[in-house]
Structure formats: C-alpha cells, structure tokens
Amino acid sequence: MDYPKVSKTYLNHHLDSSRWEAFEPQAGDIVVTTSYKCGTTFTQQILYNMLVRNTAEDETFPPLGPVSPWLDARFFPMSKEELGVYIKTLPHQRFLKSHLPLDGLPYFKEVKYLIVGRDPRDVFMSLVNHYGAYTDFFYDQLKHDGEPEMPRFDGDIQTLWKNWITRGWFDWEQEGYPFWSNMHHTQSYWDYRHLPNFLFLHYSDMLSDLPATVSRLAEFINLPMTTDEITAVVDAVSFDRVKKQAVAESAQPSDMPEVFKGGQATFINKGTNGRWRDVLTEEDLSLYVETRDKVLTADCAAWLEQGDASL
C-alpha cells in the first residue's frame, strides 16, 4: 500500500512543520488536523470531554493548549526539544492539533487522524473575524527576523478574498494567502481517504447531528460509550454552552496579553454557515470556482460544499 510521505517544509509566520520531529508516536495517539476555521477547537473540546473529563459544570472551558498542543505552531512557547519532552508527560490519551497539509505532516500507522473540513466560503467568513481580531501583541509574536511579516488586515474584505482565493503563501500553493492553503489541505488527506486510520468530519454535519459525530468518534478511537455518556458530551460542547464559557472567560481579569481583541468571546464567534451569500459577489464566486476546480477533485469539492450528503 502507498503511504503518505513528507515532501514539503512549512515555515512561515505561524507554522513550523519541523517541530513534528520531536513527536514520537504512541499507540492510541490522535491528531486533529484542519486548515483553520473548520472546527478545530470544537473537535478538541469534544475529545477533551471524551478522554479527560466532562466540562458541563465549568464556568470557563479549560485551556486546550496545555492538554492538546498545536505542535506546528511556530510561536508555541516551548522549543522543539522541550515540546517533545512535554507531550510525553501528558497523563491522558494524547490528542494533538495540527494545521499542516499531509505533505508536511508525518504519517504513522499507529496514529488516528481526524480531518475536519468545511465549505471554503464559510471558512473565509470565519477567517475574516479571526484575522480581524489579531492584536498588536500577536502580530509581534508572528515576526521572525529576516523573514516576510504577516500582513495586517486592513478591513477590506473584498481584497482579502481575492488574495485568499487566488494566491498562496508558499510557492506550491494556489490559495490561502496570507495564511496557508485551505483547499489543498483537505485534498492532501482526501487522496489517502482509503487509509483505515483516517476519519473525515464535516463541520456542517457536526453541527446538525452532534450525537452522531460523538458516536462516530468513539467508534473510530475504540472508546466504548453509553448513550448517556454520549449525551453528556453533547451537552457539554453545545455551541451555546461553549460560547457562554468563552464570554465568562473574556470577562475575567488577566495579566496575560490578548491574542484576540475581545479574547475567547471573539475566537468562539458565530458557529454558523452561509454568511458568505451576503458578502461575496458573482465575480468573487467565479474566482472561487476557478480555484476550486484547479485544487480539488470533484468528489472532494462536493464533500467540502455538501458534507457527507455528497457521499
């Protein structure tokens, strides 16, 4: 069988794919991988409630970074070596985060990969909120001597769209600027969807039938769960519940500099789809179709736009 191999190095303002060199796989490891704004945090929160403890009674959701590190984050406050030591000490079944396409992420047969996708047009709308909330502190965190800086968002949504849908940050990308590829990310995994340790989750399906999502996840990671246990997870990670926790966290005084204006209440924004219909013009959508048809196979494009209903 043909297995994926790393063929690209992702190094920019946010990413450093070489940090995965510190990862030593263990049986039962889970990697949650998305481009961005596709349900990454949502999936991590579900896994936290499945593998660590229930959070339904918590005023704020526990920080995910310490328990589910984003390994390829260049600005993560640990060296590669420190990170490798740290993740060995995690006391629960490991579920780690990545934003790398499969051509930049090491593949291991003993690791379970959760690939979460979303309609690219919805990804963009969520990205507008995300990128627009970056603070001066975070822009400074993204600076690296002698390298191109992350450009600041000036509020021009149409220009951002045109750049995002027609340019890549890396030479081999055709979309995603000034971040990294969105569609290519999904396609890189879709090409290997026959692998038994890959599970594809679509954000829309997660929202429309969360109990089914939790049940699929439990089966995939070989975790026996009763109906009551599944219901408890669903209750703990409902959007209204998590948004309430995010608002409570943002209201608490903190000595830590903010990454997002408004804190977690901004990061956990609307959780809705379809807002692009009121923003993107016919010309914008033509650019989308042109890039989509270059980057995605027809079946992958259908899945991103329609979810599991396309299968």
DRENNUTI-889318 format. One record per residue (C-alpha): residue number from 1; residue in three letters; chain; x, y, z. Coordinates in nm, 3 decimals, padded with zeros to 5 digits. Layout:
N
(lumdren NUM, "ALA", "A", (X, Y, Z)),
...
This chain:
311
(lumdren 1, "MET", "A", (00.000, 00.000, 00.000)),
(lumdren 2, "ASP", "A", (00.116, 00.353, -00.079)),
(lumdren 3, "TYR", "A", (00.157, 00.558, 00.238)),
(lumdren 4, "PRO", "A", (00.192, 00.937, 00.268)),
(lumdren 5, "LYS", "A", (00.538, 01.089, 00.289)),
(lumdren 6, "VAL", "A", (00.651, 01.436, 00.390)),
(lumdren 7, "SER", "A", (00.760, 01.628, 00.079)),
(lumdren 8, "LYS", "A", (00.722, 01.991, 00.189)),
(lumdren 9, "THR", "A", (00.851, 02.209, 00.473)),
(lumdren 10, "TYR", "A", (00.601, 02.461, 00.602)),
(lumdren 11, "LEU", "A", (00.776, 02.755, 00.765)),
(lumdren 12, "ASN", "A", (00.613, 03.098, 00.789)),
(lumdren 13, "HIS", "A", (00.476, 03.342, 01.043)),
(lumdren 14, "HIS", "A", (00.250, 03.079, 01.207)),
(lumdren 15, "LEU", "A", (00.387, 02.740, 01.104)),
(lumdren 16, "ASP", "A", (00.699, 02.534, 01.153)),
(lumdren 17, "SER", "A", (00.646, 02.180, 01.033)),
(lumdren 18, "SER", "A", (00.991, 02.072, 01.158)),
(lumdren 19, "ARG", "A", (00.856, 02.079, 01.515)),
(lumdren 20, "TRP", "A", (00.692, 01.742, 01.443)),
(lumdren 21, "GLU", "A", (01.042, 01.592, 01.451)),
(lumdren 22, "ALA", "A", (01.001, 01.594, 01.830)),
(lumdren 23, "PHE", "A", (00.695, 01.368, 01.810)),
(lumdren 24, "GLU", "A", (00.738, 01.002, 01.899)),
(lumdren 25, "PRO", "A", (00.412, 00.821, 01.821)),
(lumdren 26, "GLN", "A", (00.234, 00.603, 02.071)),
(lumdren 27, "ALA", "A", (-00.049, 00.361, 02.009)),
(lumdren 28, "GLY", "A", (-00.376, 00.546, 02.060)),
(lumdren 29, "ASP", "A", (-00.248, 00.889, 01.960)),
(lumdren 30, "ILE", "A", (-00.496, 01.114, 01.782)),
(lumdren 31, "VAL", "A", (-00.412, 01.407, 01.555)),
(lumdren 32, "VAL", "A", (-00.682, 01.666, 01.483)),
(lumdren 33, "THR", "A", (-00.584, 01.833, 01.156)),
(lumdren 34, "THR", "A", (-00.759, 02.118, 00.976)),
(lumdren 35, "SER", "A", (-00.651, 02.409, 00.761)),
(lumdren 36, "TYR", "A", (-00.811, 02.661, 01.004)),
(lumdren 37, "LYS", "A", (-01.161, 02.782, 01.098)),
(lumdren 38, "CYS", "A", (-01.310, 02.440, 01.021)),
(lumdren 39, "GLY", "A", (-01.400, 02.318, 01.369)),
(lumdren 40, "THR", "A", (-01.056, 02.251, 01.515)),
(lumdren 41, "THR", "A", (-01.136, 02.378, 01.864)),
(lumdren 42, "PHE", "A", (-01.481, 02.219, 01.852)),
(lumdren 43, "THR", "A", (-01.327, 01.878, 01.781)),
(lumdren 44, "GLN", "A", (-01.066, 01.923, 02.055)),
(lumdren 45, "GLN", "A", (-01.340, 02.015, 02.302)),
(lumdren 46, "ILE", "A", (-01.532, 01.701, 02.212)),
(lumdren 47, "LEU", "A", (-01.221, 01.488, 02.264)),
(lumdren 48, "TYR", "A", (-01.145, 01.664, 02.593)),
(lumdren 49, "ASN", "A", (-01.487, 01.561, 02.721)),
(lumdren 50, "MET", "A", (-01.442, 01.208, 02.591)),
(lumdren 51, "LEU", "A", (-01.085, 01.148, 02.710)),
(lumdren 52, "VAL", "A", (-01.021, 01.381, 03.004)),
(lumdren 53, "ARG", "A", (-01.338, 01.485, 03.187)),
(lumdren 54, "ASN", "A", (-01.679, 01.644, 03.143)),
(lumdren 55, "THR", "A", (-01.680, 02.024, 03.138)),
(lumdren 56, "ALA", "A", (-02.055, 02.093, 03.157)),
(lumdren 57, "GLU", "A", (-02.032, 02.246, 03.505)),
(lumdren 58, "ASP", "A", (-01.720, 02.456, 03.437)),
(lumdren 59, "GLU", "A", (-01.766, 02.830, 03.427)),
(lumdren 60, "THR", "A", (-01.496, 02.851, 03.161)),
(lumdren 61, "PHE", "A", (-01.366, 02.580, 02.930)),
(lumdren 62, "PRO", "A", (-01.023, 02.455, 03.042)),
(lumdren 63, "PRO", "A", (-00.735, 02.582, 02.824)),
(lumdren 64, "LEU", "A", (-00.678, 02.338, 02.540)),
(lumdren 65, "GLY", "A", (-00.318, 02.434, 02.461)),
(lumdren 66, "PRO", "A", (-00.163, 02.250, 02.759)),
(lumdren 67, "VAL", "A", (-00.363, 01.928, 02.706)),
(lumdren 68, "SER", "A", (-00.385, 01.928, 02.325)),
(lumdren 69, "PRO", "A", (-00.082, 02.120, 02.195)),
(lumdren 70, "TRP", "A", (-00.063, 02.265, 01.845)),
(lumdren 71, "LEU", "A", (00.272, 02.111, 01.757)),
(lumdren 72, "ASP", "A", (00.341, 02.304, 01.436)),
(lumdren 73, "ALA", "A", (00.273, 02.646, 01.591)),
(lumdren 74, "ARG", "A", (00.598, 02.836, 01.546)),
(lumdren 75, "PHE", "A", (00.511, 03.076, 01.829)),
(lumdren 76, "PHE", "A", (00.436, 02.799, 02.082)),
(lumdren 77, "PRO", "A", (00.626, 02.895, 02.399)),
(lumdren 78, "MET", "A", (00.846, 02.585, 02.404)),
(lumdren 79, "SER", "A", (01.141, 02.481, 02.193)),
(lumdren 80, "LYS", "A", (01.102, 02.174, 01.975)),
(lumdren 81, "GLU", "A", (01.301, 01.970, 02.223)),
(lumdren 82, "GLU", "A", (01.102, 02.094, 02.522)),
(lumdren 83, "LEU", "A", (00.780, 02.019, 02.340)),
(lumdren 84, "GLY", "A", (00.889, 01.662, 02.269)),
(lumdren 85, "VAL", "A", (00.958, 01.606, 02.639)),
(lumdren 86, "TYR", "A", (00.635, 01.778, 02.743)),
(lumdren 87, "ILE", "A", (00.398, 01.572, 02.531)),
(lumdren 88, "LYS", "A", (00.547, 01.254, 02.674)),
(lumdren 89, "THR", "A", (00.418, 01.364, 03.016)),
(lumdren 90, "LEU", "A", (00.054, 01.412, 02.916)),
(lumdren 91, "PRO", "A", (-00.145, 01.192, 03.158)),
(lumdren 92, "HIS", "A", (-00.432, 01.108, 02.922)),
(lumdren 93, "GLN", "A", (-00.469, 00.961, 02.574)),
(lumdren 94, "ARG", "A", (-00.298, 01.217, 02.354)),
(lumdren 95, "PHE", "A", (-00.496, 01.425, 02.106)),
(lumdren 96, "LEU", "A", (-00.273, 01.675, 01.930)),
(lumdren 97, "LYS", "A", (-00.350, 01.960, 01.693)),
(lumdren 98, "SER", "A", (-00.204, 02.037, 01.352)),
(lumdren 99, "HIS", "A", (-00.280, 02.279, 01.070)),
(lumdren 100, "LEU", "A", (-00.043, 02.108, 00.826)),
(lumdren 101, "PRO", "A", (-00.143, 01.951, 00.496)),
(lumdren 102, "LEU", "A", (-00.045, 01.586, 00.470)),
(lumdren 103, "ASP", "A", (00.257, 01.668, 00.253)),
(lumdren 104, "GLY", "A", (00.406, 01.841, 00.559)),
(lumdren 105, "LEU", "A", (00.282, 01.616, 00.842)),
(lumdren 106, "PRO", "A", (00.450, 01.285, 00.930)),
(lumdren 107, "TYR", "A", (00.226, 00.981, 00.885)),
(lumdren 108, "PHE", "A", (00.226, 00.691, 01.131)),
(lumdren 109, "LYS", "A", (00.014, 00.378, 01.103)),
(lumdren 110, "GLU", "A", (-00.050, 00.367, 01.478)),
(lumdren 111, "VAL", "A", (-00.188, 00.723, 01.493)),
(lumdren 112, "LYS", "A", (-00.554, 00.813, 01.430)),
(lumdren 113, "TYR", "A", (-00.606, 01.121, 01.211)),
(lumdren 114, "LEU", "A", (-00.921, 01.332, 01.234)),
(lumdren 115, "ILE", "A", (-00.952, 01.554, 00.928)),
(lumdren 116, "VAL", "A", (-01.214, 01.826, 00.971)),
(lumdren 117, "GLY", "A", (-01.341, 02.013, 00.667)),
(lumdren 118, "ARG", "A", (-01.581, 02.295, 00.588)),
(lumdren 119, "ASP", "A", (-01.715, 02.479, 00.286)),
(lumdren 120, "PRO", "A", (-01.425, 02.709, 00.183)),
(lumdren 121, "ARG", "A", (-01.660, 03.005, 00.158)),
(lumdren 122, "ASP", "A", (-01.766, 02.955, 00.518)),
(lumdren 123, "VAL", "A", (-01.402, 02.914, 00.619)),
(lumdren 124, "PHE", "A", (-01.332, 03.255, 00.468)),
(lumdren 125, "MET", "A", (-01.613, 03.426, 00.658)),
(lumdren 126, "SER", "A", (-01.489, 03.282, 00.985)),
(lumdren 127, "LEU", "A", (-01.133, 03.380, 00.893)),
(lumdren 128, "VAL", "A", (-01.239, 03.743, 00.844)),
(lumdren 129, "ASN", "A", (-01.348, 03.757, 01.208)),
(lumdren 130, "HIS", "A", (-01.044, 03.565, 01.329)),
(lumdren 131, "TYR", "A", (-00.783, 03.766, 01.135)),
(lumdren 132, "GLY", "A", (-00.956, 04.096, 01.203)),
(lumdren 133, "ALA", "A", (-00.929, 04.038, 01.578)),
(lumdren 134, "TYR", "A", (-00.549, 03.992, 01.591)),
(lumdren 135, "THR", "A", (-00.391, 04.222, 01.850)),
(lumdren 136, "ASP", "A", (-00.063, 04.413, 01.823)),
(lumdren 137, "PHE", "A", (00.080, 04.167, 02.074)),
(lumdren 138, "PHE", "A", (00.003, 03.872, 01.847)),
(lumdren 139, "TYR", "A", (00.135, 04.041, 01.534)),
(lumdren 140, "ASP", "A", (00.461, 04.086, 01.724)),
(lumdren 141, "GLN", "A", (00.461, 03.714, 01.811)),
(lumdren 142, "LEU", "A", (00.440, 03.637, 01.441)),
(lumdren 143, "LYS", "A", (00.751, 03.834, 01.347)),
(lumdren 144, "HIS", "A", (01.072, 03.647, 01.265)),
(lumdren 145, "ASP", "A", (01.398, 03.821, 01.186)),
(lumdren 146, "GLY", "A", (01.481, 03.839, 00.817)),
(lumdren 147, "GLU", "A", (01.150, 03.684, 00.707)),
(lumdren 148, "PRO", "A", (00.837, 03.831, 00.548)),
(lumdren 149, "GLU", "A", (00.595, 03.956, 00.810)),
(lumdren 150, "MET", "A", (00.233, 03.857, 00.845)),
(lumdren 151, "PRO", "A", (00.050, 04.149, 00.679)),
(lumdren 152, "ARG", "A", (-00.205, 04.330, 00.891)),
(lumdren 153, "PHE", "A", (-00.570, 04.305, 00.794)),
(lumdren 154, "ASP", "A", (-00.693, 04.648, 00.689)),
(lumdren 155, "GLY", "A", (-01.061, 04.558, 00.696)),
(lumdren 156, "ASP", "A", (-01.101, 04.532, 00.319)),
(lumdren 157, "ILE", "A", (-01.290, 04.203, 00.287)),
(lumdren 158, "GLN", "A", (-01.304, 04.200, -00.093)),
(lumdren 159, "THR", "A", (-00.927, 04.244, -00.130)),
(lumdren 160, "LEU", "A", (-00.867, 03.978, 00.135)),
(lumdren 161, "TRP", "A", (-01.095, 03.742, -00.055)),
(lumdren 162, "LYS", "A", (-00.919, 03.798, -00.387)),
(lumdren 163, "ASN", "A", (-00.580, 03.734, -00.229)),
(lumdren 164, "TRP", "A", (-00.701, 03.436, -00.025)),
(lumdren 165, "ILE", "A", (-00.869, 03.260, -00.315)),
(lumdren 166, "THR", "A", (-00.603, 03.322, -00.583)),
(lumdren 167, "ARG", "A", (-00.264, 03.330, -00.403)),
(lumdren 168, "GLY", "A", (-00.068, 03.102, -00.177)),
(lumdren 169, "TRP", "A", (00.188, 03.192, 00.086)),
(lumdren 170, "PHE", "A", (00.409, 02.904, -00.029)),
(lumdren 171, "ASP", "A", (00.523, 02.862, -00.389)),
(lumdren 172, "TRP", "A", (00.335, 02.533, -00.435)),
(lumdren 173, "GLU", "A", (00.001, 02.673, -00.316)),
(lumdren 174, "GLN", "A", (-00.272, 02.834, -00.524)),
(lumdren 175, "GLU", "A", (-00.486, 02.969, -00.241)),
(lumdren 176, "GLY", "A", (-00.478, 03.063, 00.126)),
(lumdren 177, "TYR", "A", (-00.274, 03.386, 00.135)),
(lumdren 178, "PRO", "A", (-00.172, 03.538, 00.376)),
(lumdren 179, "PHE", "A", (-00.211, 03.221, 00.586)),
(lumdren 180, "TRP", "A", (-00.160, 02.886, 00.408)),
(lumdren 181, "SER", "A", (-00.367, 02.659, 00.188)),
(lumdren 182, "ASN", "A", (-00.721, 02.571, 00.285)),
(lumdren 183, "MET", "A", (-00.847, 02.357, -00.003)),
(lumdren 184, "HIS", "A", (-00.510, 02.191, -00.065)),
(lumdren 185, "HIS", "A", (-00.506, 02.088, 00.300)),
(lumdren 186, "THR", "A", (-00.822, 01.881, 00.263)),
(lumdren 187, "GLN", "A", (-00.727, 01.743, -00.078)),
(lumdren 188, "SER", "A", (-00.390, 01.620, 00.051)),
(lumdren 189, "TYR", "A", (-00.572, 01.394, 00.301)),
(lumdren 190, "TRP", "A", (-00.860, 01.312, 00.067)),
(lumdren 191, "ASP", "A", (-00.614, 01.148, -00.170)),
(lumdren 192, "TYR", "A", (-00.550, 00.892, 00.107)),
(lumdren 193, "ARG", "A", (-00.903, 00.859, 00.241)),
(lumdren 194, "HIS", "A", (-00.883, 00.480, 00.194)),
(lumdren 195, "LEU", "A", (-00.646, 00.457, 00.491)),
(lumdren 196, "PRO", "A", (-00.818, 00.297, 00.792)),
(lumdren 197, "ASN", "A", (-00.670, 00.545, 01.041)),
(lumdren 198, "PHE", "A", (-00.825, 00.848, 00.867)),
(lumdren 199, "LEU", "A", (-01.168, 00.984, 00.966)),
(lumdren 200, "PHE", "A", (-01.319, 01.281, 00.783)),
(lumdren 201, "LEU", "A", (-01.559, 01.504, 00.975)),
(lumdren 202, "HIS", "A", (-01.751, 01.788, 00.815)),
(lumdren 203, "TYR", "A", (-01.828, 02.093, 01.027)),
(lumdren 204, "SER", "A", (-02.186, 02.122, 00.899)),
(lumdren 205, "ASP", "A", (-02.258, 01.759, 00.985)),
(lumdren 206, "MET", "A", (-02.109, 01.809, 01.329)),
(lumdren 207, "LEU", "A", (-02.345, 02.099, 01.390)),
(lumdren 208, "SER", "A", (-02.654, 01.925, 01.252)),
(lumdren 209, "ASP", "A", (-02.609, 01.592, 01.431)),
(lumdren 210, "LEU", "A", (-02.360, 01.616, 01.713)),
(lumdren 211, "PRO", "A", (-02.466, 01.290, 01.885)),
(lumdren 212, "ALA", "A", (-02.387, 01.102, 01.564)),
(lumdren 213, "THR", "A", (-02.049, 01.276, 01.545)),
(lumdren 214, "VAL", "A", (-01.958, 01.178, 01.901)),
(lumdren 215, "SER", "A", (-02.070, 00.822, 01.832)),
(lumdren 216, "ARG", "A", (-01.856, 00.804, 01.515)),
(lumdren 217, "LEU", "A", (-01.558, 00.945, 01.701)),
(lumdren 218, "ALA", "A", (-01.597, 00.697, 01.985)),
(lumdren 219, "GLU", "A", (-01.607, 00.406, 01.741)),
(lumdren 220, "PHE", "A", (-01.308, 00.539, 01.548)),
(lumdren 221, "ILE", "A", (-01.087, 00.574, 01.855)),
(lumdren 222, "ASN", "A", (-01.215, 00.247, 02.007)),
(lumdren 223, "LEU", "A", (-01.373, 00.412, 02.309)),
(lumdren 224, "PRO", "A", (-01.685, 00.233, 02.440)),
(lumdren 225, "MET", "A", (-01.953, 00.490, 02.531)),
(lumdren 226, "THR", "A", (-02.309, 00.452, 02.654)),
(lumdren 227, "THR", "A", (-02.594, 00.665, 02.522)),
(lumdren 228, "ASP", "A", (-02.588, 00.865, 02.847)),
(lumdren 229, "GLU", "A", (-02.215, 00.930, 02.812)),
(lumdren 230, "ILE", "A", (-02.261, 01.050, 02.455)),
(lumdren 231, "THR", "A", (-02.542, 01.280, 02.568)),
(lumdren 232, "ALA", "A", (-02.321, 01.423, 02.844)),
(lumdren 233, "VAL", "A", (-02.051, 01.511, 02.589)),
(lumdren 234, "VAL", "A", (-02.306, 01.668, 02.355)),
(lumdren 235, "ASP", "A", (-02.447, 01.882, 02.637)),
(lumdren 236, "ALA", "A", (-02.100, 01.995, 02.743)),
(lumdren 237, "VAL", "A", (-01.986, 02.110, 02.397)),
(lumdren 238, "SER", "A", (-02.306, 02.260, 02.257)),
(lumdren 239, "PHE", "A", (-02.231, 02.592, 02.089)),
(lumdren 240, "ASP", "A", (-02.445, 02.790, 02.335)),
(lumdren 241, "ARG", "A", (-02.267, 02.629, 02.629)),
(lumdren 242, "VAL", "A", (-01.917, 02.686, 02.489)),
(lumdren 243, "LYS", "A", (-01.997, 03.043, 02.384)),
(lumdren 244, "LYS", "A", (-02.122, 03.117, 02.737)),
(lumdren 245, "GLN", "A", (-01.795, 02.981, 02.876)),
(lumdren 246, "ALA", "A", (-01.595, 03.192, 02.631)),
(lumdren 247, "VAL", "A", (-01.782, 03.507, 02.733)),
(lumdren 248, "ALA", "A", (-01.721, 03.428, 03.100)),
(lumdren 249, "GLU", "A", (-01.350, 03.375, 03.036)),
(lumdren 250, "SER", "A", (-01.321, 03.703, 02.846)),
(lumdren 251, "ALA", "A", (-01.482, 03.886, 03.136)),
(lumdren 252, "GLN", "A", (-01.222, 03.765, 03.385)),
(lumdren 253, "PRO", "A", (-00.925, 03.990, 03.462)),
(lumdren 254, "SER", "A", (-00.595, 03.861, 03.329)),
(lumdren 255, "ASP", "A", (-00.232, 03.966, 03.330)),
(lumdren 256, "MET", "A", (-00.171, 03.777, 03.005)),
(lumdren 257, "PRO", "A", (-00.159, 03.977, 02.679)),
(lumdren 258, "GLU", "A", (-00.452, 03.911, 02.448)),
(lumdren 259, "VAL", "A", (-00.410, 03.733, 02.116)),
(lumdren 260, "PHE", "A", (-00.759, 03.833, 02.000)),
(lumdren 261, "LYS", "A", (-00.943, 04.155, 02.066)),
(lumdren 262, "GLY", "A", (-01.223, 04.053, 02.299)),
(lumdren 263, "GLY", "A", (-01.050, 03.729, 02.396)),
(lumdren 264, "GLN", "A", (-01.221, 03.391, 02.370)),
(lumdren 265, "ALA", "A", (-01.559, 03.554, 02.314)),
(lumdren 266, "THR", "A", (-01.423, 03.674, 01.979)),
(lumdren 267, "PHE", "A", (-01.244, 03.348, 01.897)),
(lumdren 268, "ILE", "A", (-01.565, 03.148, 01.956)),
(lumdren 269, "ASN", "A", (-01.770, 03.363, 01.721)),
(lumdren 270, "LYS", "A", (-02.094, 03.256, 01.548)),
(lumdren 271, "GLY", "A", (-02.058, 02.890, 01.457)),
(lumdren 272, "THR", "A", (-02.287, 02.938, 01.157)),
(lumdren 273, "ASN", "A", (-02.264, 02.874, 00.785)),
(lumdren 274, "GLY", "A", (-02.385, 03.051, 00.472)),
(lumdren 275, "ARG", "A", (-02.294, 03.409, 00.567)),
(lumdren 276, "TRP", "A", (-02.083, 03.433, 00.250)),
(lumdren 277, "ARG", "A", (-02.401, 03.463, 00.044)),
(lumdren 278, "ASP", "A", (-02.448, 03.820, 00.169)),
(lumdren 279, "VAL", "A", (-02.084, 03.918, 00.115)),
(lumdren 280, "LEU", "A", (-01.932, 03.751, -00.191)),
(lumdren 281, "THR", "A", (-02.022, 03.885, -00.535)),
(lumdren 282, "GLU", "A", (-02.071, 03.689, -00.857)),
(lumdren 283, "GLU", "A", (-01.718, 03.785, -00.955)),
(lumdren 284, "ASP", "A", (-01.588, 03.662, -00.619)),
(lumdren 285, "LEU", "A", (-01.768, 03.332, -00.662)),
(lumdren 286, "SER", "A", (-01.629, 03.291, -01.013)),
(lumdren 287, "LEU", "A", (-01.279, 03.316, -00.868)),
(lumdren 288, "TYR", "A", (-01.376, 03.053, -00.612)),
(lumdren 289, "VAL", "A", (-01.498, 02.810, -00.878)),
(lumdren 290, "GLU", "A", (-01.185, 02.864, -01.086)),
(lumdren 291, "THR", "A", (-00.952, 02.788, -00.795)),
(lumdren 292, "ARG", "A", (-01.168, 02.507, -00.658)),
(lumdren 293, "ASP", "A", (-01.157, 02.326, -00.990)),
(lumdren 294, "LYS", "A", (-00.776, 02.358, -01.003)),
(lumdren 295, "VAL", "A", (-00.709, 02.239, -00.650)),
(lumdren 296, "LEU", "A", (-00.985, 01.991, -00.565)),
(lumdren 297, "THR", "A", (-01.106, 01.673, -00.725)),
(lumdren 298, "ALA", "A", (-01.480, 01.676, -00.795)),
(lumdren 299, "ASP", "A", (-01.563, 01.439, -00.510)),
(lumdren 300, "CYS", "A", (-01.355, 01.633, -00.257)),
(lumdren 301, "ALA", "A", (-01.515, 01.960, -00.369)),
(lumdren 302, "ALA", "A", (-01.861, 01.809, -00.333)),
(lumdren 303, "TRP", "A", (-01.782, 01.687, 00.018)),
(lumdren 304, "LEU", "A", (-01.649, 02.028, 00.127)),
(lumdren 305, "GLU", "A", (-01.959, 02.203, -00.008)),
(lumdren 306, "GLN", "A", (-02.223, 01.947, 00.097)),
(lumdren 307, "GLY", "A", (-02.075, 01.733, 00.372)),
(lumdren 308, "ASP", "A", (-02.147, 01.362, 00.400)),
(lumdren 309, "ALA", "A", (-02.468, 01.408, 00.199)),
(lumdren 310, "SER", "A", (-02.243, 01.409, -00.111)),
(lumdren 311, "LEU", "A", (-02.108, 01.061, -00.043)),
